[in-house]
Amino acid sequence: MTTRAGFVALIGEPNAGKSTLTNHMVGAKVSIVTHKVQTTRARIRGVAIEDESQIVFVDTPGLFQPKRRLDRAMVAAAWGGASDADVIVLLVEAHRGLTRGVQAIIDRLKDRGGNAPVALAINKIDRVKSEVLLELTQKLNAAFDFEKTFLISAEKGHGCDDLKAWLAGRMPEGPWLYPEDQIADLPLRMIAAEMTREKLTLRLHQELPYQLTVETENWEERKDGSARIDQVVYVARDGHKGIVLGHKGETIKSVSRASREELEEFLGRKIHLFVTVKVRPNWLDEAERYSEMGLDIRDGS
């Protein structure tokens, strides 16, 4: 049998379901998923197998109008992921339809270089009636010449098998890029940090999650098979530190516990997780912080 391997870039507006689809295709949680927008920062690569094909899903940050340096770096990472891909899949939320943001992405796709085919995946189809779906499908295909259109629910898995099978057939012939049992090309240190950041994002109010980042400072393997993980939450202001800590440290304790439990399930072993909070007023301007997120600070200039 001929093996195939390649990259699929998932692009779309924030909260379109890219992370949920990546996790479903991989069969494990490799990308941060919350109800809040702009939670994916780096280009997360999840590795899926379909017959003789290895599909590397690049879950890119949502495409939006960037205002801050971090936003600009995230958007640059998203388009960078698309330009490197063998296939591009545009995710559009069924209930939101052809928004200005989606139209802007389509306009950019028309102007891009490269010959990678572009497929359309209309997500969250369970939220609208069939006649609305039909009209939206026609409208989107009139706006851009998509090679294939899929109607899916990434959360429930509807239509995802058809999309995965089609993508598998579009991968270039060649050897697999990763070992068969590897589900992500992110270092475990970054996956661990993303899990904690997800828990913080879910716990805290609207604005603060975008003013913080989490880094895994130390990872110590122990003789009994467990691991000690030390993480730092960087925030921009003293007031933010108090919010992250919570009353008598209750918030950070709850977040640490939830993150540790998910890490233990993910890694299949005992984890000792220690999370501290530090104030770094200028972390949004530090190249090292961007590198830890898999971003390039120069893209935000």
C-alpha positions as CSV (number, residue, x, y, z in Angstrom):
1,M,0.0,0.0,0.0
2,T,1.2,3.5,-0.8
3,T,1.5,5.8,2.2
4,R,0.5,9.4,2.2
5,A,1.2,12.3,4.5
6,G,0.6,16.0,4.5
7,F,-0.7,19.1,6.3
8,V,-4.3,20.4,6.5
9,A,-4.7,24.0,7.7
10,L,-8.0,24.7,9.4
11,I,-8.9,28.4,9.1
12,G,-11.8,30.5,10.0
13,E,-13.1,33.2,12.4
14,P,-12.6,32.9,16.1
15,N,-14.8,30.2,17.7
16,A,-15.7,28.6,14.4
17,G,-14.8,25.2,15.8
18,K,-11.3,24.6,14.6
19,S,-10.0,23.3,17.9
20,T,-13.0,21.0,18.4
21,L,-12.6,19.6,14.9
22,T,-8.8,19.1,15.4
23,N,-9.4,17.2,18.6
24,H,-12.2,15.1,17.1
25,M,-10.0,14.1,14.1
26,V,-7.1,13.2,16.3
27,G,-9.2,11.4,18.7
28,A,-7.6,13.1,21.7
29,K,-7.5,16.6,23.1
30,V,-4.5,18.4,21.7
31,S,-5.9,21.9,21.3
32,I,-7.5,24.3,23.8
33,V,-11.2,24.4,23.5
34,T,-13.4,27.0,25.3
35,H,-16.5,29.1,24.5
36,K,-14.3,32.2,24.5
37,V,-12.9,33.5,21.2
38,Q,-9.2,33.7,20.3
39,T,-8.1,31.0,22.7
40,T,-5.8,29.2,20.2
41,R,-2.6,31.2,20.0
42,A,0.0,29.0,18.4
43,R,-0.4,26.8,15.3
44,I,-1.3,23.5,17.0
45,R,-0.5,20.4,15.0
46,G,-2.6,17.3,15.7
47,V,-1.7,14.1,13.9
48,A,-4.5,11.8,12.7
49,I,-4.4,8.5,10.8
50,E,-6.9,7.4,8.1
51,D,-6.1,4.1,6.4
52,E,-2.6,4.6,4.9
53,S,-2.7,8.4,5.2
54,Q,-1.3,10.5,8.0
55,I,-3.0,13.9,8.2
56,V,-1.4,16.6,10.2
57,F,-4.1,19.1,11.2
58,V,-2.8,22.7,11.8
59,D,-5.3,24.3,14.1
60,T,-4.6,28.0,13.4
61,P,-5.6,31.0,15.6
62,G,-8.9,32.5,14.5
63,L,-8.7,35.1,11.8
64,F,-9.9,38.6,12.9
65,Q,-9.0,42.2,12.7
66,P,-5.9,42.5,14.9
67,K,-5.4,45.4,17.3
68,R,-2.6,44.4,19.6
69,R,0.8,43.1,19.0
70,L,-0.2,39.6,20.2
71,D,-3.2,39.7,17.9
72,R,-1.1,40.6,14.9
73,A,1.3,37.7,15.7
74,M,-1.6,35.3,16.0
75,V,-3.1,36.3,12.7
76,A,0.3,36.1,11.0
77,A,0.6,32.6,12.4
78,A,-2.8,31.6,11.0
79,W,-2.0,32.7,7.5
80,G,1.5,31.2,7.8
81,G,-0.1,27.9,8.6
82,A,-2.4,28.2,5.6
83,S,0.4,29.0,3.2
84,D,2.4,25.9,4.2
85,A,-0.6,23.5,3.9
86,D,-1.3,20.8,1.3
87,V,-5.0,21.4,1.8
88,I,-6.9,24.3,3.4
89,V,-10.3,23.9,5.1
90,L,-12.4,27.0,5.8
91,L,-14.7,26.5,8.7
92,V,-17.9,28.6,8.8
93,E,-20.5,28.6,11.5
94,A,-23.8,27.6,10.1
95,H,-25.9,30.0,12.3
96,R,-23.6,33.0,11.6
97,G,-23.3,32.5,7.9
98,L,-21.4,34.7,5.4
99,T,-20.2,37.4,7.9
100,R,-17.9,40.2,7.1
101,G,-15.1,38.3,8.7
102,V,-15.7,35.2,6.5
103,Q,-15.9,37.4,3.4
104,A,-12.6,39.0,4.3
105,I,-11.0,35.5,4.7
106,I,-12.4,34.5,1.3
107,D,-11.0,37.7,-0.3
108,R,-7.6,36.9,1.2
109,L,-7.9,33.3,-0.1
110,K,-8.5,34.6,-3.6
111,D,-5.3,36.7,-3.5
112,R,-3.0,34.0,-1.9
113,G,-0.3,32.3,-3.8
114,G,0.1,28.5,-4.0
115,N,-2.1,25.8,-5.4
116,A,-3.4,24.1,-2.3
117,P,-7.1,23.1,-2.8
118,V,-9.6,24.8,-0.5
119,A,-12.5,22.9,1.0
120,L,-15.5,24.4,2.8
121,A,-16.8,22.9,6.1
122,I,-20.0,24.4,7.4
123,N,-19.9,23.6,11.1
124,K,-22.6,23.5,13.8
125,I,-25.2,22.4,11.3
126,D,-27.5,21.2,14.2
127,R,-28.2,24.9,15.0
128,V,-30.1,25.7,11.7
129,K,-32.8,24.3,9.5
130,S,-31.9,22.4,6.3
131,E,-33.3,25.1,4.0
132,V,-31.0,27.7,5.7
133,L,-28.1,25.3,5.2
134,L,-28.9,24.9,1.5
135,E,-29.0,28.6,1.0
136,L,-25.8,29.2,2.8
137,T,-24.0,26.5,0.9
138,Q,-25.0,28.1,-2.4
139,K,-24.1,31.6,-1.2
140,L,-20.6,30.5,0.0
141,N,-19.9,28.5,-3.2
142,A,-20.9,31.5,-5.3
143,A,-18.4,33.6,-3.3
144,F,-15.5,31.2,-3.8
145,D,-14.7,28.1,-5.9
146,F,-14.4,25.5,-3.2
147,E,-13.2,22.1,-4.3
148,K,-15.6,20.3,-1.9
149,T,-18.2,21.3,0.6
150,F,-18.9,19.4,3.9
151,L,-21.7,19.9,6.3
152,I,-20.5,18.9,9.8
153,S,-20.9,19.1,13.5
154,A,-17.4,19.0,14.9
155,E,-18.8,18.7,18.5
156,K,-21.0,15.7,17.7
157,G,-18.9,14.2,14.9
158,H,-21.6,14.5,12.2
159,G,-20.0,14.5,8.7
160,C,-16.4,14.4,10.1
161,D,-15.7,10.9,8.8
162,D,-16.5,12.0,5.2
163,L,-14.2,15.0,5.6
164,K,-11.4,13.0,7.0
165,A,-11.7,10.3,4.3
166,W,-11.6,13.0,1.6
167,L,-8.6,14.7,3.2
168,A,-6.8,11.4,3.4
169,G,-7.1,11.0,-0.3
170,R,-5.7,14.4,-1.0
171,M,-2.5,14.0,1.0
172,P,0.7,13.7,-1.1
173,E,2.2,10.3,-1.5
174,G,5.2,9.8,0.7
175,P,6.4,8.4,4.1
176,W,4.6,9.4,7.3
177,L,6.0,12.5,9.0
178,Y,5.5,11.3,12.6
179,P,5.5,7.9,14.5
180,E,2.2,6.1,14.4
181,D,1.5,6.7,18.1
182,Q,2.3,10.4,18.1
183,I,-0.8,12.6,18.2
184,A,0.8,16.1,18.3
185,D,4.1,17.7,17.5
186,L,3.8,20.1,20.4
187,P,6.3,19.5,23.2
188,L,4.6,18.1,26.3
189,R,5.7,21.2,28.2
190,M,3.6,23.4,25.9
191,I,0.6,21.0,26.0
192,A,0.7,21.1,29.8
193,A,0.8,24.9,29.7
194,E,-2.1,25.1,27.3
195,M,-4.2,22.9,29.6
196,T,-3.7,25.2,32.5
197,R,-4.4,28.3,30.3
198,E,-7.6,26.7,29.2
199,K,-8.7,26.2,32.8
200,L,-7.9,29.8,33.6
201,T,-9.8,31.0,30.5
202,L,-12.9,29.0,31.5
203,R,-12.7,30.3,35.1
204,L,-11.9,34.0,34.7
205,H,-14.0,36.8,33.3
206,Q,-14.0,38.1,29.7
207,E,-10.9,40.3,29.3
208,L,-8.2,38.9,31.6
209,P,-7.5,35.6,29.8
210,Y,-5.9,37.5,26.9
211,Q,-3.7,39.4,29.3
212,L,-2.1,36.3,30.7
213,T,0.1,33.4,29.5
214,V,1.2,30.2,31.1
215,E,4.7,28.6,30.8
216,T,6.0,25.3,32.0
217,E,9.3,26.2,33.7
218,N,10.4,22.8,34.9
219,W,9.5,19.2,34.2
220,E,11.1,16.6,36.4
221,E,10.7,12.9,35.8
222,R,10.6,10.8,39.0
223,K,11.7,7.3,39.7
224,D,8.2,6.1,40.6
225,G,7.0,7.0,37.1
226,S,5.3,10.3,38.1
227,A,6.4,13.7,37.1
228,R,6.7,17.1,38.9
229,I,5.7,20.0,36.7
230,D,6.3,23.7,37.7
231,Q,4.3,26.3,35.8
232,V,4.2,30.1,36.0
233,V,1.2,32.2,35.1
234,Y,2.4,35.6,33.8
235,V,0.0,38.6,34.2
236,A,0.5,42.2,33.2
237,R,-0.7,43.9,36.4
238,D,-0.8,43.5,40.2
239,G,-4.6,43.6,40.1
240,H,-4.6,40.7,37.7
241,K,-2.5,38.6,40.0
242,G,-5.2,38.9,42.7
243,I,-7.9,37.9,40.3
244,V,-5.9,34.8,39.2
245,L,-5.1,33.8,42.8
246,G,-8.7,34.4,44.0
247,H,-9.9,34.7,47.6
248,K,-7.3,32.8,49.8
249,G,-5.8,31.3,46.7
250,E,-9.0,29.4,45.8
251,T,-9.1,30.2,42.1
252,I,-5.5,29.1,41.4
253,K,-6.0,26.0,43.6
254,S,-9.1,25.0,41.6
255,V,-7.4,25.7,38.3
256,S,-4.3,23.7,39.3
257,R,-6.4,20.7,40.4
258,A,-8.5,20.6,37.2
259,S,-5.3,21.0,35.1
260,R,-3.5,18.2,37.0
261,E,-6.4,15.8,36.7
262,E,-6.6,16.4,32.9
263,L,-2.8,16.0,32.6
264,E,-2.9,12.7,34.5
265,E,-5.7,11.4,32.2
266,F,-3.8,12.6,29.1
267,L,-0.4,11.1,30.2
268,G,-1.8,8.1,32.0
269,R,0.3,8.6,35.2
270,K,0.6,10.6,38.4
271,I,1.4,14.3,38.1
272,H,2.5,16.7,40.8
273,L,1.6,20.2,39.5
274,F,2.8,23.4,41.1
275,V,1.5,26.7,39.6
276,T,2.7,30.2,40.7
277,V,1.6,33.6,39.5
278,K,4.0,36.4,38.6
279,V,3.5,40.0,37.4
280,R,5.5,40.9,34.3
281,P,4.1,44.3,33.1
282,N,5.7,44.0,29.6
283,W,5.3,40.3,28.9
284,L,3.3,41.2,25.8
285,D,6.5,42.8,24.4
286,E,8.9,40.0,25.3
287,A,10.2,37.8,22.5
288,E,10.7,34.9,24.9
289,R,7.0,34.9,25.9
290,Y,6.0,34.7,22.2
291,S,8.5,31.9,21.6
292,E,6.9,29.9,24.4
293,M,3.6,30.3,22.6
294,G,5.0,29.1,19.3
295,L,4.7,32.7,17.8
296,D,7.2,35.1,16.4
297,I,7.2,38.6,18.0
298,R,8.3,40.1,14.7
299,D,5.0,39.1,13.2
300,G,3.3,41.4,15.6
301,S,5.3,44.5,14.8
